[in-house]
Amino acid sequence: MEHKKLVIIGASGHGKVCAEIAVQCGYEEILFLDDDRNLSFCGRHPIIGTVADFGKYIGTASFFIAIGNSNIRERIMRKLEEAGGEITTLVHPDAVISESAVIGNGSAVMAGAVINADAIIGKGCIINTAASVDHDCVVEDYCHISVGSHLAGTVHTGKHTWIGAGAVVSNNVTVCGECMIGAGAVVIKNIVMAGTYAGIPARRMN
Protein backbone atom coordinates (compact mmCIF):
# COMPACT_ATOMS: atom_id res chain seq x y z
CA MET A 1 0.00 0.00 0.00
CA GLU A 2 1.86 3.07 -1.24
CA HIS A 3 -0.47 5.70 0.24
CA LYS A 4 -2.13 5.80 3.65
CA LYS A 5 -4.94 7.96 2.24
CA LEU A 6 -7.77 6.40 0.25
CA VAL A 7 -10.31 8.25 -1.88
CA ILE A 8 -13.45 6.20 -2.44
CA ILE A 9 -15.68 7.18 -5.35
CA GLY A 10 -19.32 6.48 -4.55
CA ALA A 11 -20.87 7.33 -1.17
CA SER A 12 -23.36 4.49 -0.98
CA GLY A 13 -24.02 1.55 1.31
CA HIS A 14 -21.46 -0.33 -0.73
CA GLY A 15 -19.06 2.54 -0.13
CA LYS A 16 -19.57 2.24 3.63
CA VAL A 17 -18.65 -1.44 3.54
CA CYS A 18 -15.59 -0.73 1.40
CA ALA A 19 -14.49 2.01 3.81
CA GLU A 20 -14.66 -0.42 6.73
CA ILE A 21 -12.53 -2.91 4.81
CA ALA A 22 -10.06 -0.13 3.99
CA VAL A 23 -9.69 0.70 7.69
CA GLN A 24 -8.90 -2.93 8.42
CA CYS A 25 -6.41 -2.94 5.57
CA GLY A 26 -4.47 -0.11 7.22
CA TYR A 27 -5.65 3.07 5.47
CA GLU A 28 -5.38 5.95 7.93
CA GLU A 29 -7.48 8.56 6.12
CA ILE A 30 -10.55 7.77 4.03
CA LEU A 31 -12.35 10.38 1.95
CA PHE A 32 -15.28 10.15 -0.44
CA LEU A 33 -16.22 11.71 -3.76
CA ASP A 34 -19.86 11.66 -4.86
CA ASP A 35 -22.01 13.69 -7.24
CA ASP A 36 -24.87 14.05 -4.72
CA ARG A 37 -24.16 17.48 -3.29
CA ASN A 38 -26.70 16.94 -0.48
CA LEU A 39 -24.38 14.43 1.19
CA SER A 40 -21.66 15.44 3.61
CA PHE A 41 -20.56 12.10 5.05
CA CYS A 42 -20.57 8.42 4.15
CA GLY A 43 -20.63 6.69 7.50
CA ARG A 44 -18.07 8.62 9.53
CA HIS A 45 -15.96 9.64 6.55
CA PRO A 46 -16.28 13.07 4.87
CA ILE A 47 -17.38 13.65 1.29
CA ILE A 48 -14.92 16.17 -0.08
CA GLY A 49 -16.15 16.77 -3.62
CA THR A 50 -17.64 15.29 -6.76
CA VAL A 51 -16.30 12.55 -8.98
CA ALA A 52 -14.81 15.15 -11.33
CA ASP A 53 -12.47 16.26 -8.52
CA PHE A 54 -10.46 13.03 -8.47
CA GLY A 55 -7.53 14.62 -10.28
CA LYS A 56 -6.74 16.74 -7.20
CA TYR A 57 -5.72 13.60 -5.30
CA ILE A 58 -3.63 11.75 -7.87
CA GLY A 59 -0.19 11.20 -6.44
CA THR A 60 -1.22 11.74 -2.83
CA ALA A 61 -3.88 9.05 -2.39
CA SER A 62 -5.00 5.68 -3.63
CA PHE A 63 -8.47 5.27 -5.16
CA PHE A 64 -11.30 2.77 -5.01
CA ILE A 65 -14.53 2.87 -7.03
CA ALA A 66 -17.47 1.76 -4.87
CA ILE A 67 -20.26 2.00 -7.43
CA GLY A 68 -22.62 -0.92 -7.96
CA ASN A 69 -23.43 -0.16 -11.60
CA SER A 70 -20.72 -2.02 -13.49
CA ASN A 71 -20.78 0.20 -16.56
CA ILE A 72 -20.28 3.34 -14.48
CA ARG A 73 -17.63 1.55 -12.44
CA GLU A 74 -15.74 0.67 -15.61
CA ARG A 75 -16.04 4.17 -17.06
CA ILE A 76 -14.64 5.84 -13.95
CA MET A 77 -11.92 3.25 -13.57
CA ARG A 78 -10.79 3.85 -17.15
CA LYS A 79 -10.62 7.60 -16.52
CA LEU A 80 -8.57 7.05 -13.38
CA GLU A 81 -6.19 4.70 -15.18
CA GLU A 82 -5.72 7.14 -18.04
CA ALA A 83 -4.97 9.92 -15.55
CA GLY A 84 -2.40 7.82 -13.73
CA GLY A 85 -4.43 7.24 -10.59
CA GLU A 86 -3.40 4.40 -8.28
CA ILE A 87 -6.40 2.08 -7.93
CA THR A 88 -6.32 -0.31 -5.00
CA THR A 89 -7.90 -3.71 -4.35
CA LEU A 90 -9.76 -4.22 -1.06
CA VAL A 91 -9.81 -7.67 0.55
CA HIS A 92 -11.45 -8.12 3.94
CA PRO A 93 -9.15 -9.82 6.48
CA ASP A 94 -11.87 -12.42 7.12
CA ALA A 95 -12.06 -13.50 3.47
CA VAL A 96 -10.40 -16.83 2.61
CA ILE A 97 -8.23 -16.49 -0.48
CA SER A 98 -6.18 -19.30 -2.00
CA GLU A 99 -2.53 -18.48 -2.52
CA SER A 100 -2.96 -19.49 -6.17
CA ALA A 101 -5.98 -17.27 -6.80
CA VAL A 102 -5.58 -14.05 -8.80
CA ILE A 103 -7.60 -10.92 -7.99
CA GLY A 104 -7.65 -8.04 -10.45
CA ASN A 105 -7.05 -4.40 -9.71
CA GLY A 106 -9.91 -2.41 -8.22
CA SER A 107 -11.87 -5.44 -7.01
CA ALA A 108 -13.48 -5.83 -3.58
CA VAL A 109 -13.68 -9.07 -1.62
CA MET A 110 -16.02 -8.85 1.36
CA ALA A 111 -16.09 -10.54 4.76
CA GLY A 112 -16.66 -14.29 4.71
CA ALA A 113 -16.03 -14.65 0.98
CA VAL A 114 -14.04 -17.67 -0.23
CA ILE A 115 -11.94 -17.74 -3.39
CA ASN A 116 -10.40 -21.14 -3.98
CA ALA A 117 -7.41 -22.56 -5.84
CA ASP A 118 -6.49 -21.15 -9.25
CA ALA A 119 -9.59 -18.97 -9.46
CA ILE A 120 -9.15 -15.78 -11.49
CA ILE A 121 -11.08 -12.64 -10.56
CA GLY A 122 -10.94 -9.80 -13.07
CA LYS A 123 -10.60 -6.13 -12.34
CA GLY A 124 -13.36 -4.00 -10.88
CA CYS A 125 -15.25 -7.02 -9.53
CA ILE A 126 -17.28 -7.39 -6.35
CA ILE A 127 -17.12 -10.69 -4.48
CA ASN A 128 -19.70 -9.90 -1.86
CA THR A 129 -20.31 -11.03 1.71
CA ALA A 130 -20.14 -14.83 2.18
CA ALA A 131 -20.00 -15.51 -1.57
CA SER A 132 -17.80 -18.32 -2.83
CA VAL A 133 -15.81 -18.77 -6.03
CA ASP A 134 -14.46 -22.28 -6.24
CA HIS A 135 -11.40 -23.77 -7.91
CA ASP A 136 -10.48 -22.84 -11.47
CA CYS A 137 -13.30 -20.35 -11.92
CA VAL A 138 -12.86 -17.32 -14.15
CA VAL A 139 -14.80 -14.19 -13.21
CA GLU A 140 -14.27 -11.61 -15.94
CA ASP A 141 -13.95 -7.86 -15.39
CA TYR A 142 -16.67 -5.84 -13.62
CA CYS A 143 -18.74 -8.81 -12.44
CA HIS A 144 -20.66 -8.87 -9.17
CA ILE A 145 -20.93 -12.14 -7.26
CA SER A 146 -23.60 -11.15 -4.77
CA VAL A 147 -24.13 -11.88 -1.10
CA GLY A 148 -24.27 -15.60 -0.35
CA SER A 149 -24.03 -16.72 -3.98
CA HIS A 150 -21.84 -19.62 -5.06
CA LEU A 151 -19.88 -20.49 -8.16
CA ALA A 152 -18.95 -24.18 -8.18
CA GLY A 153 -15.68 -25.36 -9.70
CA THR A 154 -14.61 -24.30 -13.20
CA VAL A 155 -17.40 -21.77 -13.73
CA HIS A 156 -16.77 -18.92 -16.19
CA THR A 157 -18.74 -15.69 -15.90
CA GLY A 158 -18.46 -13.12 -18.68
CA LYS A 159 -17.82 -9.40 -18.31
CA HIS A 160 -20.42 -7.27 -16.49
CA THR A 161 -22.43 -10.28 -15.30
CA TRP A 162 -24.29 -10.05 -11.99
CA ILE A 163 -24.91 -13.23 -10.00
CA GLY A 164 -27.78 -12.41 -7.63
CA ALA A 165 -27.93 -12.99 -3.88
CA GLY A 166 -28.07 -16.66 -2.98
CA ALA A 167 -27.81 -17.85 -6.58
CA VAL A 168 -25.84 -20.99 -7.46
CA VAL A 169 -23.98 -21.76 -10.67
CA SER A 170 -23.21 -25.46 -11.08
CA ASN A 171 -19.73 -26.71 -11.91
CA ASN A 172 -18.31 -26.49 -15.43
CA VAL A 173 -20.95 -23.96 -16.51
CA THR A 174 -20.32 -20.80 -18.53
CA VAL A 175 -22.47 -17.69 -18.12
CA CYS A 176 -21.90 -15.17 -20.89
CA GLY A 177 -21.33 -11.48 -20.33
CA GLU A 178 -24.02 -8.87 -19.66
CA CYS A 179 -26.25 -11.30 -17.75
CA MET A 180 -28.23 -10.85 -14.56
CA ILE A 181 -28.91 -14.03 -12.61
CA GLY A 182 -31.80 -13.50 -10.21
CA ALA A 183 -31.63 -14.02 -6.47
CA GLY A 184 -31.85 -17.68 -5.52
CA ALA A 185 -31.62 -18.94 -9.10
CA VAL A 186 -29.81 -22.17 -9.93
CA VAL A 187 -27.87 -22.26 -13.20
CA ILE A 188 -27.23 -25.83 -14.38
CA LYS A 189 -26.32 -25.32 -18.04
CA ASN A 190 -24.39 -22.83 -20.15
CA ILE A 191 -25.97 -19.43 -20.77
CA VAL A 192 -24.98 -18.06 -24.16
CA MET A 193 -27.41 -15.14 -24.60
CA ALA A 194 -27.26 -11.95 -22.55
CA GLY A 195 -30.30 -11.18 -20.45
CA THR A 196 -32.02 -11.75 -17.13
CA TYR A 197 -32.40 -15.29 -15.82
CA ALA A 198 -34.38 -16.52 -12.83
CA GLY A 199 -35.80 -19.66 -11.29
CA ILE A 200 -34.78 -23.24 -10.57
CA PRO A 201 -33.43 -24.14 -13.01
CA ALA A 202 -32.69 -20.66 -14.32
CA ARG A 203 -34.55 -19.59 -17.46
CA ARG A 204 -34.34 -16.40 -19.51
CA MET A 205 -36.92 -13.80 -18.55
CA ASN A 206 -36.43 -11.26 -21.37
Phi, psi and omega per residue, in radians:
M1 nan 1.889 -3.062
E2 -1.253 -0.784 -3.092
H3 -1.869 2.599 3.049
K4 -1.603 -0.128 3.120
K5 -1.801 2.388 3.115
L6 -2.196 2.259 3.028
V7 -1.824 2.064 3.120
I8 -1.771 2.235 3.118
I9 -1.700 2.014 -3.120
G10 1.995 1.735 -3.071
A11 -1.688 1.243 -3.096
S12 -2.080 -3.059 2.999
G13 -1.042 -0.705 3.073
H14 -1.063 -0.685 3.105
G15 -1.088 -0.686 3.103
K16 -1.040 -0.790 -3.133
V17 -1.108 -0.755 3.137
C18 -1.112 -0.642 3.110
A19 -1.113 -0.703 3.125
E20 -1.138 -0.671 3.064
I21 -1.114 -0.739 -3.117
A22 -1.050 -0.696 3.094
V23 -1.040 -0.782 -3.121
Q24 -1.224 -0.374 3.087
C25 -1.494 -0.054 3.023
G26 1.840 0.079 3.074
Y27 -1.232 2.332 -3.044
E28 -1.653 -0.436 3.133
E29 -2.371 2.209 -3.114
I30 -2.190 2.186 -3.119
L31 -2.191 2.717 -3.127
F32 -2.105 2.597 2.910
L33 -2.093 2.363 3.134
D34 -2.740 2.555 -3.096
D35 -1.443 -0.085 3.065
D36 -1.465 1.811 -3.062
R37 -1.287 -0.108 3.095
N38 -1.439 -0.168 -3.108
L39 -1.661 2.471 3.092
S40 -2.031 -0.494 -3.118
F41 -2.413 2.683 2.913
C42 -2.126 1.873 -2.930
G43 1.120 -2.213 3.132
R44 -1.746 0.132 -3.039
H45 -1.829 2.397 -3.051
P46 -1.296 2.585 2.987
I47 -1.712 2.085 -2.912
I48 -1.890 0.035 3.132
G49 2.912 -2.969 3.129
T50 -1.704 3.012 -3.109
V51 -1.000 -0.620 -3.105
A52 -1.119 -0.240 -3.099
D53 -1.509 0.055 -3.009
F54 -1.046 -0.508 -3.099
G55 -1.053 -0.437 -3.136
K56 -1.140 -0.344 -2.998
Y57 -1.950 0.018 3.088
I58 -1.155 2.270 -3.128
G59 1.683 -0.330 -3.134
T60 -2.051 -0.165 -3.106
A61 -2.588 2.750 2.924
S62 -1.552 2.889 -3.103
F63 -2.224 2.638 2.949
F64 -2.485 2.415 3.140
I65 -1.789 1.931 -3.088
A66 -1.876 1.107 -3.111
I67 -2.148 2.199 -3.059
G68 -1.181 -0.625 -3.141
N69 -1.172 2.041 -3.002
S70 -1.196 -0.543 3.130
N71 -1.206 -0.731 3.087
I72 -1.166 -0.709 3.114
R73 -1.021 -0.780 3.126
E74 -1.134 -0.748 -3.100
R75 -1.077 -0.772 -3.136
I76 -1.215 -0.683 3.139
M77 -1.098 -0.693 3.097
R78 -1.093 -0.726 3.122
K79 -1.100 -0.743 3.111
L80 -1.100 -0.767 3.139
E81 -1.078 -0.781 -3.130
E82 -1.113 -0.536 -3.130
A83 -1.508 -0.057 3.126
G84 1.502 0.306 3.108
G85 -1.237 2.522 3.099
E86 -1.566 1.954 -3.094
I87 -1.762 2.213 -3.073
T88 -1.694 2.909 3.000
T89 -1.966 2.381 -3.104
L90 -1.978 2.100 3.131
V91 -2.185 2.074 -3.137
H92 -1.104 2.421 3.140
P93 -1.023 -0.408 3.141
D94 -1.635 0.141 2.957
A95 -1.383 2.651 3.115
V96 -1.920 1.974 -3.039
I97 -2.117 2.161 3.067
S98 -1.095 2.543 3.109
E99 -1.166 -0.302 3.122
S100 -1.702 -0.040 3.096
A101 -1.320 2.684 3.112
V102 -2.128 2.273 -3.134
I103 -2.137 2.154 -3.062
G104 -1.277 2.845 -3.117
N105 -1.074 2.452 3.062
G106 1.363 0.165 3.118
S107 -1.580 2.746 3.079
A108 -2.119 2.336 3.066
V109 -2.126 2.058 -2.976
M110 -1.544 3.045 -3.118
A111 -1.031 2.389 3.072
G112 1.387 -0.042 3.096
A113 -1.252 2.654 3.095
V114 -2.235 2.242 3.045
I115 -2.189 2.014 -2.974
N116 -1.663 -3.057 -2.910
A117 -0.944 2.316 3.023
D118 1.069 0.289 2.999
A119 -1.268 2.562 3.124
I120 -2.130 2.096 3.088
I121 -1.890 2.206 -3.120
G122 -1.262 -2.998 -3.134
K123 -1.505 2.675 3.096
G124 1.149 0.421 -3.129
C125 -1.609 2.828 3.004
I126 -2.149 2.060 2.990
I127 -1.879 1.760 -2.858
N128 -1.458 3.140 -2.985
T129 -0.928 2.189 3.055
A130 1.080 0.340 3.011
A131 -1.417 2.734 3.096
S132 -2.309 2.452 3.090
V133 -2.191 1.944 -2.979
D134 -1.509 -3.035 -2.984
H135 -0.985 2.440 2.992
D136 1.128 0.285 3.046
C137 -1.307 2.684 2.992
V138 -2.174 2.056 3.086
V139 -1.937 1.897 -3.059
E140 -1.258 3.041 -3.017
D141 -0.983 2.498 2.986
Y142 1.091 0.536 3.004
C143 -1.530 2.809 3.049
H144 -2.254 2.018 3.051
I145 -1.768 1.807 -2.859
S146 -1.301 3.064 -3.090
V147 -0.906 2.191 3.028
G148 1.190 0.266 3.098
S149 -1.622 2.799 -2.994
H150 -2.425 2.230 2.985
L151 -1.827 2.062 3.098
A152 -1.274 -3.135 -3.027
G153 -1.064 2.503 3.026
T154 1.040 0.666 2.997
V155 -1.548 2.526 3.076
H156 -2.175 2.105 3.067
T157 -1.969 2.263 -3.092
G158 -1.336 2.943 -3.050
K159 -0.979 2.437 3.080
H160 1.198 0.232 3.137
T161 -1.434 2.502 -3.126
W162 -2.031 2.076 3.046
I163 -1.729 1.990 -2.977
G164 -1.207 2.905 -3.082
A165 -0.978 2.247 3.077
G166 1.299 0.071 3.118
A167 -1.305 2.741 3.139
V168 -2.271 2.314 3.019
V169 -1.992 2.101 -3.079
S170 -1.181 2.825 -3.062
N171 -1.104 2.597 3.069
N172 1.135 0.437 -3.128
V173 -1.862 2.474 3.051
T174 -1.905 2.308 3.030
V175 -2.013 2.097 -3.061
C176 -1.194 2.999 3.139
G177 -1.208 2.851 3.077
E178 1.073 0.622 3.094
C179 -1.899 2.647 2.942
M180 -2.130 2.079 3.101
I181 -1.747 2.100 -3.017
G182 -1.147 2.776 3.129
A183 -0.986 2.308 3.078
G184 1.341 0.026 -3.141
A185 -1.222 2.743 3.069
V186 -2.195 2.036 -3.105
V187 -1.732 2.074 -3.066
I188 -2.045 -0.069 3.084
K189 -2.520 2.859 -3.082
N190 -0.998 2.475 3.011
I191 -1.939 2.106 -3.022
V192 -2.022 -0.037 -3.137
M193 -2.152 2.239 3.128
A194 -1.060 2.568 3.116
G195 2.714 -2.929 3.133
T196 -1.844 2.291 -3.096
Y197 -2.189 2.456 -3.134
A198 -2.607 2.820 3.023
G199 1.771 3.105 3.129
I200 -2.270 1.866 -0.108
P201 -1.270 2.835 -3.072
A202 -1.159 2.371 3.089
R203 -2.307 2.662 -3.095
R204 -1.222 2.339 -3.097
M205 -1.746 -0.356 -3.129
N206 -2.593 nan nan
